Amino acid sequence: MSIFVLSAFGDEIAPELAEQVAHLKSIGVNYLEFRSAWGKNVKDLDADELARARKICDDHQIAVSAIGSPVGKTPIHDLLENEVAVLQHVFKACDALGTRRIRIFSFYPPMDCNPADFLAESIERLSHLTSLAAREGCTLLLENDEELVGSTIEMLYGILSKINHPNLRYAWDGANFVRSGVSNPTSDGWEKLSPFIGTVHVKDARQDRSQRAAGDGDAQISDLFQKLHETDYQGFLAIEPHPYHVDGRGELRGAEGMTYAVEAARKLLADLNLSDAPAL
């Protein structure tokens, strides 16, 4: 039986954490993808700030579904020790915020180089980070994004299948595929990537690279929801709207944009006779 639970990148609502979680609670979203608070990235929050963040979440009865870390969104030839240091701090954030799940990326290749030429190096780096996560009892969620090693279905499959470790899972992001030039992400990527899915990011995009709410773009999100349902997916749909275009209303952002994005995701589920659950 499939279970879809909504979470959201709350820092797209407002910098203030209390404002983020209060708005999420008001629209029936009980989980937060924690990326930043008070204008500071999670990697820069000290122990006192993390403790304060946990109290705010607890006071609003909001749980943290994952840490949205920036690990791996750096040049592939930067010192790996720097990424390890960030990841070690994120492990502490996991302890403080009550989650064992960390979003990461697969590194930028050098300027004007073919990302596929750096696949082996990305795999080596991610293997090391995965081994560290396994020791901490954490799961890394690898997100595809533009211009990274791992921006295409083939590169992502190469990484995930080669490492093939339960502590490295895939954060499916169809909109990022579209913005990377992948025309049919669900149709073309499901067979290879579905065995590795650990979470799903919900936003949409069109081939002109404009960002859209779920169902208003070319990311085949409805098809993805159907396939997830057919395979009894039990996990999060993390709403990550970014400022996006809505025909006739211009660009939506902040609390209004998050509300619209959540409503769009719920409408897609309802069209498939599905709905989101309050918790896992």
KAKA-V258426 format. One record per residue. N is the residue number from 1. RES is the residue in one small letter. SS is DSSP state (helix for helix, strand for strand, loop for the rest). OMEGA is omega in degrees with one decimal (* if undefined). D_CENTER is the distance of its C-alpha to the mean C-alpha in Angstrom with 2 decimals. Layout:
BEGIN
n: {N;N}
res: {RES;RES}
ss: {SS;SS}
omega: {OMEGA;OMEGA}
d_center: {D_CENTER;D_CENTER}
END
This chain:
BEGIN
n: {1;2;3;4;5;6;7;8;9;10;11;12;13;14;15;16;17;18;19;20;21;22;23;24;25;26;27;28;29;30;31;32;33;34;35;36;37;38;39;40;41;42;43;44;45;46;47;48;49;50;51;52;53;54;55;56;57;58;59;60;61;62;63;64;65;66;67;68;69;70;71;72;73;74;75;76;77;78;79;80;81;82;83;84;85;86;87;88;89;90;91;92;93;94;95;96;97;98;99;100;101;102;103;104;105;106;107;108;109;110;111;112;113;114;115;116;117;118;119;120;121;122;123;124;125;126;127;128;129;130;131;132;133;134;135;136;137;138;139;140;141;142;143;144;145;146;147;148;149;150;151;152;153;154;155;156;157;158;159;160;161;162;163;164;165;166;167;168;169;170;171;172;173;174;175;176;177;178;179;180;181;182;183;184;185;186;187;188;189;190;191;192;193;194;195;196;197;198;199;200;201;202;203;204;205;206;207;208;209;210;211;212;213;214;215;216;217;218;219;220;221;222;223;224;225;226;227;228;229;230;231;232;233;234;235;236;237;238;239;240;241;242;243;244;245;246;247;248;249;250;251;252;253;254;255;256;257;258;259;260;261;262;263;264;265;266;267;268;269;270;271;272;273;274;275;276;277;278;279;280}
res: {m;s;i;f;v;l;s;a;f;g;d;e;i;a;p;e;l;a;e;q;v;a;h;l;k;s;i;g;v;n;y;l;e;f;r;s;a;w;g;k;n;v;k;d;l;d;a;d;e;l;a;r;a;r;k;i;c;d;d;h;q;i;a;v;s;a;i;g;s;p;v;g;k;t;p;i;h;d;l;l;e;n;e;v;a;v;l;q;h;v;f;k;a;c;d;a;l;g;t;r;r;i;r;i;f;s;f;y;p;p;m;d;c;n;p;a;d;f;l;a;e;s;i;e;r;l;s;h;l;t;s;l;a;a;r;e;g;c;t;l;l;l;e;n;d;e;e;l;v;g;s;t;i;e;m;l;y;g;i;l;s;k;i;n;h;p;n;l;r;y;a;w;d;g;a;n;f;v;r;s;g;v;s;n;p;t;s;d;g;w;e;k;l;s;p;f;i;g;t;v;h;v;k;d;a;r;q;d;r;s;q;r;a;a;g;d;g;d;a;q;i;s;d;l;f;q;k;l;h;e;t;d;y;q;g;f;l;a;i;e;p;h;p;y;h;v;d;g;r;g;e;l;r;g;a;e;g;m;t;y;a;v;e;a;a;r;k;l;l;a;d;l;n;l;s;d;a;p;a;l}
ss: {loop;loop;strand;strand;strand;strand;strand;strand;strand;helix;helix;helix;loop;loop;loop;loop;helix;helix;helix;helix;helix;helix;helix;helix;helix;helix;loop;loop;loop;loop;strand;strand;strand;strand;loop;strand;strand;loop;loop;strand;strand;helix;helix;helix;loop;loop;helix;helix;helix;helix;helix;helix;helix;helix;helix;helix;helix;helix;helix;loop;loop;loop;strand;strand;strand;strand;strand;strand;loop;loop;loop;loop;loop;loop;strand;loop;loop;loop;loop;helix;helix;helix;helix;helix;helix;helix;helix;helix;helix;helix;helix;helix;helix;helix;helix;helix;helix;loop;loop;loop;strand;strand;strand;strand;loop;loop;loop;strand;loop;loop;loop;loop;loop;loop;helix;helix;helix;helix;helix;helix;helix;helix;helix;helix;helix;helix;helix;helix;helix;helix;helix;helix;helix;helix;helix;helix;loop;loop;strand;strand;strand;strand;strand;loop;loop;loop;loop;strand;loop;loop;loop;loop;helix;helix;helix;helix;helix;helix;helix;helix;helix;helix;helix;loop;loop;loop;loop;strand;strand;strand;strand;strand;strand;helix;helix;helix;helix;helix;helix;loop;loop;loop;loop;loop;helix;helix;helix;helix;helix;helix;helix;helix;helix;helix;helix;helix;strand;strand;strand;strand;strand;strand;loop;strand;strand;loop;loop;loop;loop;loop;strand;strand;loop;loop;loop;loop;loop;loop;loop;loop;helix;helix;helix;helix;helix;helix;helix;helix;helix;helix;loop;loop;loop;strand;strand;strand;strand;strand;strand;loop;loop;loop;loop;strand;strand;strand;loop;loop;loop;strand;strand;strand;loop;helix;helix;helix;helix;helix;helix;helix;helix;helix;helix;helix;helix;helix;helix;helix;helix;helix;helix;loop;loop;loop;loop;strand;strand;loop;loop;loop}
omega: {179.9;175.2;177.6;179.6;-178.8;167.9;-179.2;173.0;-170.4;-178.6;173.4;174.5;-176.4;175.9;-176.6;-176.5;-179.8;178.0;178.0;-171.9;177.1;179.9;177.9;-179.8;-177.2;179.5;172.5;175.4;-170.9;-178.7;-179.3;166.0;-168.9;179.9;178.1;176.1;179.6;178.6;-179.1;176.3;-178.4;-179.4;-177.3;-179.6;179.6;-174.6;179.9;179.2;177.2;177.4;177.0;178.9;179.9;-179.7;179.3;178.6;180.0;-179.0;179.7;-178.9;175.6;176.7;178.0;-178.1;180.0;171.4;177.2;-174.7;174.4;-177.4;179.2;176.3;-175.4;178.1;-173.8;179.7;169.7;-179.3;178.8;179.2;178.6;178.4;178.3;179.5;177.3;-179.0;178.6;176.6;179.4;174.1;178.4;176.1;176.7;179.1;-176.1;-171.1;172.2;174.4;176.3;-173.9;-173.1;174.2;177.8;179.2;-170.0;170.9;176.6;172.7;174.8;-179.2;175.2;176.6;177.8;-179.0;-177.7;179.7;-177.1;-177.3;-178.3;179.8;176.4;179.1;-180.0;-179.8;-178.3;175.7;179.2;179.4;178.7;179.3;176.5;179.2;-179.4;178.8;-179.5;-177.0;-179.2;175.7;175.9;-178.7;-173.0;-179.9;170.2;177.9;-175.2;170.2;178.0;161.4;-173.8;179.1;-179.6;179.6;-176.5;179.5;178.4;178.5;177.9;179.5;-172.8;-178.3;179.7;179.1;171.3;-175.5;-178.0;179.2;170.0;179.7;-174.8;172.4;-175.7;176.5;-176.5;-179.9;177.8;174.1;-178.2;-179.6;175.0;176.4;177.1;-171.1;-174.9;-170.8;-179.3;-179.9;-173.8;-173.2;-171.4;-174.1;-176.3;-168.8;-175.0;179.5;-175.1;-172.5;175.3;176.8;-179.1;172.8;-173.8;167.0;-174.6;178.2;175.4;-177.3;175.2;176.7;176.1;-179.0;-173.2;172.4;-176.8;179.0;-178.2;-179.1;-173.2;-175.9;177.5;-175.7;177.4;176.8;178.6;178.7;179.7;179.8;175.8;178.4;-177.8;-179.9;174.5;175.9;175.6;-176.3;-172.0;164.1;-173.9;-178.0;-177.7;-167.9;-166.4;172.7;-174.2;-174.9;173.7;-177.3;177.6;-178.7;-179.8;-176.4;178.5;178.3;177.3;-177.6;179.5;179.2;179.6;178.6;-179.9;-178.8;177.8;178.5;179.7;178.5;179.9;177.8;177.7;177.2;-178.9;178.8;178.0;-176.3;177.3;175.8;177.8;178.7;-179.0;-177.1;173.1;*}
d_center: {22.98;19.46;17.76;14.94;13.81;12.12;9.97;9.12;8.38;12.10;13.06;13.05;15.95;18.03;18.41;20.33;18.48;21.22;20.82;17.06;17.69;20.98;19.60;16.87;19.78;21.99;19.90;19.46;15.89;16.36;13.07;11.26;7.90;10.25;9.93;13.56;16.78;20.12;18.94;18.16;15.07;14.53;16.20;19.24;19.80;22.90;23.91;25.60;22.71;20.36;23.15;23.52;19.86;20.24;23.43;22.05;19.34;22.07;24.51;22.35;21.51;17.75;15.92;12.87;10.36;8.43;9.02;6.80;9.47;10.89;12.43;13.28;12.95;16.72;19.76;20.39;23.90;23.14;24.34;22.14;23.69;21.84;18.40;19.89;21.12;17.78;16.28;19.42;18.92;15.38;17.15;19.46;16.81;15.67;19.37;19.87;17.06;17.42;14.33;14.20;10.52;9.03;6.04;8.41;9.82;13.14;15.51;17.50;20.84;23.98;24.83;26.39;25.74;24.42;20.98;22.25;25.05;22.79;21.11;23.37;22.71;18.93;19.55;21.99;19.79;16.81;19.47;20.78;17.58;17.01;20.60;20.17;17.25;19.46;22.29;20.35;19.18;15.47;12.88;10.70;7.47;8.06;6.04;8.91;10.03;13.56;16.44;14.88;16.56;14.38;13.97;16.04;16.33;19.29;17.93;14.80;17.27;19.56;17.23;16.05;19.59;21.37;19.64;19.46;18.69;17.43;15.62;13.41;11.22;9.09;5.51;7.39;7.12;10.77;11.27;10.53;12.97;15.44;15.44;16.14;19.09;18.09;20.18;19.37;16.00;16.48;20.19;20.02;17.01;17.25;20.17;18.90;15.21;15.37;17.01;14.08;11.30;9.81;7.13;6.53;4.84;8.28;10.07;13.11;15.34;18.91;20.72;22.13;18.64;18.80;15.70;16.31;15.48;14.57;17.72;19.24;18.13;18.33;15.02;16.96;14.63;17.73;18.64;15.32;15.81;19.36;18.67;16.31;19.18;21.77;20.27;19.94;16.20;15.81;12.40;9.73;8.88;6.45;8.40;7.50;11.02;12.12;15.91;16.86;20.22;22.00;25.38;28.18;26.17;24.88;21.61;19.91;18.00;17.98;18.92;20.44;17.45;15.21;18.08;18.51;14.90;15.11;18.56;17.59;15.13;17.93;20.47;18.91;18.91;22.46;23.64;22.94;24.70;21.58;20.20;17.63;18.88;19.10;17.91;17.37}
END
